[in-house]
């Protein structure tokens, strides 16, 4: 019979000395999810040299950068319950069974068709049936902060990009994109300030 060992008392959270906010995310870096970390240290991840090496790699360690996008939002996960509001649980309170997957979305504005075609390749790379989250990402903010899991990217799957949404007169062409994250994807998330202009970086140009 399995045992559950609890600490002698409840674990108290530390005092919040500095609030954490992502702010706007306007770009992603993507890489196949492999055993080796993308960067040796978080200090290295801040540097142009480390990113240049990753962006110009020709093997599975290669990182790619998306064009700038807008309207990116990450919804919070929702708790999932079994046996709720019926006789299978005491007072119908149910049983916490986990959290739903999270589906962030954003939009590319005026995306050329050839670049959209390149991004569509991520659909095959990120299919959930290939295994547990086959790709990973680093979020990039306008002030060049990097949102990640330390030196590793955040695992995701099921990337998609829609056909163009064009509303006619005085409207902009939009392509919605999105992907799937685990319900507890933010466990261990870090924010690192890059030492260079990562938002404007296009080493392949």
N, C-alpha and C positions, 0 to 999 in steps of 0.2 A: 504494500500500500504506500502510495506517494505521501511524503510529508511536506508541510509548509512551515519553514522556519522564518519567523518574523523577528525584527529587532526588538530590543527591550522596550522601546518607546517609539512613538511616531517620529519621523524624520522631519526636522524643521527646515524650511527653505531659507536660503540666505537673504539678507537685506538687498533690495534693489537699489544699487548706487548709481546705475547709469541705464536709462531706458534704451531699448533696442528697437529700431524701426528700419525696415528695408528701404522705404521710399519707393521711387519709381524704378522699375527694371525696364531697360530699353534695348538690351542686346543679350544674346546667349553665346557661350562657347560650348560646343558639343564634342564628345569623344566616345569611341567604343569603350565599354566598361570592361577593363582587363584587370589582372591582378596587380600590376605595377601602378603605383600612384603617378599622377601626371607631373607632379613637382616634388623635388627632394624635400623641401621645407616650405613653410608659409612665408619665410623671408624671401626665398627664391621666387615664389609665386607673385611677389610684388614687382618683379623686375622685368624689363623689356627683353633682356637676353633669354630668360627662361621661356617666355611666351613665344619669342621668335623661333626658338628651337622646336617648340611643340607645334607651331603652326606650319613649319617647313618640313616636318618629319614626313617620311614616305612609307611608314609602316603603321601598325595599329596604335601607336602612341600619338598619332597626329590629332591635333585639335583643329576644329573649324569654327569660324565666327559667322554669325548671322548678320544680315543687314539690320539697321535700326528698325524697331517696331514701336507701336503705341498701344495704349489701352490694355496693357497687360494686367491681369488680376489673378490672384490666387485665392480661391474660396477656402474657408476653414472646413475641416473634416467634421462629419456628424457621427455621433455615437450610434451603434447598431444594437438592437435588443431582440432577444428571442423570448417567446412566452409572455409578451407584454399584454396587459389588459385582458387576460383570460385566466382560467383556473389552474394553469400549469405552473404558476408562480405565486408566492405568497402575496396576497393583496393585489395581484396582477401587476406587480412592479417590474416583472421581467428580469432578464439576465443580460448583462453587458457582454456582447460577443466580439466586440472590436469596433473598428471605424471604417467608414466607406473610403474608397479611393477618391483622391482629389483631382479635379480636372481644370487646371489653369487655362486661360485663353488670352490671346492678344491679336493684333492686326498689323499686317504690313500695308503700308500706304504706297500706291503707285508702283507695285513690284513688277519689274519686267518679266516676261514669260520665261526667258531662259534661266533666270535666277530662281524663279519659282520651281522650274524643273529640277534644278540642283537640290533645292530644299525637299522636294518630293522624294528624293532618294532615301531620306531619313525614315520614311514610312516603312520601307522594307527592313532597314537597319534596326528599327525599334519595336518590331512586332513582339507582343507579349508571348506568343507561342514559341519564340526562339529561346526562351529561358527567363529567369528572373531579372527584369530590367536590363536589357542588353546595352544600353547607352547611358551616359551621364552628362550633366550640364553644370555650367557655372553661370550664375546670373550677374549681369553687369549694369551698374547704375550710371546716371549722367555724370556723377562726380567720381567715377572710376573706382567705386567700391565693388568688391567681388564677393558674391554670396555663394557659399559652397559648404562642404563638409571637411573643413581643414584643407589639405592639399588635394583631396579627392572631390570629384563632382557629385552632384545629387542624382541618384539613380532615377530613371524614368522609362516609360514605355509608351507605345501607341501614339507616336507623333502623327499628326495629320495637318494638312493645309488645304483649305477650301478653294473652290473655283472663285473667280473674281466676282465681287459684289459691286455693281456699278448702278448708281441711282439716277444717272442722267445729268441734267442741267445743273451746273455749279457743284457737282458732286465729285468726290475723289474715288478712285478705284481702291478697293480694300480686299485683302485676302486674310481671312481669319485662320489662325493656327492654334493648336493646343496639343496636350499630351496628358498622360496619367501619372500621378504620384501616389505613393503609399499614404494611408491615412495619418501616419506618424512620420512623414517625410522630414520634418524639421528637427528631429532629435539630433543634437550635435551640430546644428547649423552654425556657421561662423561668418563673420564679415571682415574682410581684409582690404585695406586701402592700397591700391596699386600706386606705384611710384612713377607712372607714366600715363599717357593718354590712351587707355585701352578702348575707349568708346570710338575713337577715330582710327584705330589701327587696321590697316589693310595691307599686310606685308606681301600678299600675292599680286597686288596691283602694280 
